[in-house]
Amino acid sequence: MKKPQTVNALTELGRVQLSRTFFMRDFLYSDIAQIYKLANIPDDPDLAIAAGTRLCEDLLEPLQDAFGRIAIRSAYRSAEINALGNAKGHNCASNERNAAHHIWDMRDAKGHMGATACIVVPGFVNRFDQPGDWKRLAWWVHDNLPYSTMEFFPVRWAFNLSWHENPARMIFSHVPGDRGYLTKPGMENHDGDHSAEWDGILP
């Protein structure tokens, strides 16, 4: 598929069904694109679709099945939009670092494919909003889903959830008081069963 240049072509891209309940259109909204009046459109739609499909089928659908509807805060960014966000200080990493993360249609330096979405899980956060509660959701995902990275933020426990061909299996927090790695390979808490940390969180 070529990069859409017309309304009809972009409509067709938006209609691509990535999984049972998610469509490409769900991931194309960008606050940065809106403010700067730019189009957030993949340069390589086929790669974006392939990476987005894995994100949706392997991570977002099972998470939604377990906790109810999830809300997409930020997901796909074109290389142009991401570079602008980085240059303007809008909490965007460089294009090199965001390749195969928020930039779904750009492989990383090692040629791997990946995709990231920043999400909120209302079915969790509406019940668990006390300090440290984000860890309960993080450990559930760690034990149950083939994620690559998670990156948690303090507002409504929003977090970047990433799928990657070579998963890193790392969880990082920007939450005040809990900033740093919750787990990553090599840490003593990385392997094994963590169900005691998340017991009782499923609706």
N, C-alpha and C positions, 0 to 999 in steps of 0.2 A: 504494500500500500504506500502511495506517495504522500508526502506531507500535504494536508488539506490546504487548498488555496481559495476555496469557495465555501459559502454557507452550506450548500448541499453536501460537499465533501466532509466538512467538519461534523455535520449532522450524522452522516454515516459512521464516522469514527466514534462519535458519542454513543451510537446504538450498539457498538460491539459489546457483547455480553462476556464479561471476564469470568463469571462464576454464576452460581444459581441465583443470587440476588444482587450482584453488583455489575454495573455497566461502566464503560470507560468514562462516560460523562460525569459520573460521581466523583472523579478524581482530578478533573481539569480546572476547577475553580482555584484562583490564586488571588489573595489580597494584594500582593505586589503588582500583579498584572492589572488588576482593577484600578489601583491608584495611579499607576504610570501609563494606563491606556495602551497596554500591549496584549498580544495574544499568547496564551499559554498552550502552545500546540507542539506535539512531538515532531522533531525532524525525521525520526525513524519510527513511524507508527507501529511497524511490525515488531520491533524489539520492545517497544513500550507495552504492547499488548501481551507479548510473551512473558515479560517480567511481571506485569500487573496480574496476569492470570495466576501465576504461582503465588503471589502475595495474597490474592483473594481466596483461591481454593485451599491453600495450605494453612493460612493463618486467619484471615478475616472471617471467613464462613464458619470455621469451628469455634472461634471466639464468640461470634454472634449467636450460634446455636446454643452455646453454654450460658450466655449472659443477657441475651436479648439484643435489640438493635444497637449498633454502634454508630457513633457520629464521626464523620471525617472532618478533621480540622484543617489539614494541609496534606497534600499527597504529591502527585506528579508536578515537577517543575521543568520547564524547558531549560536548556543550557543558557539561553539568553536571560530568562527570568531569574534563574538562580545566580548568575553572574552579577546581575543588577542588584539583587537582594544582598549579596555579599559586599559589593562596592558601597552600597548605601547604609550598611550596618543594620540590616533587617533580620539578624539571627540566621543567616544562611552561610553554611560552610562554603569553601571554594568549590569550583566545579570539579577539580581533581578529587577532592574528598567526597563530594556528593554524587559522583559517577556511580551508577549501580545502587544508589540510595534514592534520594528525591529525584534525581535525573534518571528516570527509568530507561530512557533510550540512549544511554551512554554506558558502555562497559567500563569496568574499572581498569586500573593499570595492568592487571594480570589477565584481562580479557574475560572476566566473570560478569554475569548478568545478575541484576538485583533490583529491588524496588522497596520503597519505604512509604508508609502513611503515618501521619500524626493523627491519633484517634483519642476519643473519650468513650468510656464504657459507662453510660448512664445507669445501667442495671447494677453496676458495682458502686460507682462513686456516690449515688444517691443513698446508699446504705452504709458506706464505709468512708467517712470523711475526716477521721481523726488522724493526728500525727502518726506517721509510720504505716498507715493502712495501705499505702500504695505497694508496699512490699508483699502484701498478701496476693495481690493480683499478679505482680511480677513473678512470684514463685509458682503460681498456678500455670502461667504461660510457660515458664521454664520447664516444668514437669510434663506438660501436656502437648506442646506445639513445637514444630521444627523451625523456630525463629533463628535469626542470625544475631540481631542486636535489639535491645530495648533501651530507650533513653527517656526517663521520667521527668516531668515538670510539675511545679507546685499547684497550678490552677486546675482544679477538678481532676487531678491525677492524669492529665493528658500525657500521652507518651508516643514517641516514634517507635513503630513496630516494623522491623525490616526482615524481608526474605532475601536470601543470597545463595548463589550456587555453592559457595564455600563458606558456610555459616561460622561466625566467630563465637557465638554463644556467650555474649557479654551483656550485662545489665549495668547501666550507669544512671545516676540520679543527679538532678540539679535542684532537688528539694532542699531548702535550708535546714541545716541540722543533719541531713543525710547525704550531703554531696559526696560523690565518689562512686566507686564500683560496689554494687551489691554482690556481684559475682562475675568471674571470668575464669577461663581455663587456668589451672594452676592454683587457684584459691581452694582452701580446704572445704569450703561449703559448696563447691560447684557440682559434684557428683552426688548420686544417691537420691533418696526419697525425701521431698520437702513438704509432704502433705500436712504435717503438723502446723506448718506456717500458713496454709491456706484453707484448712478445714473449716467448713461452714459458710464459705463465701458464695457458693452457687445459689441462684434464686430457688 
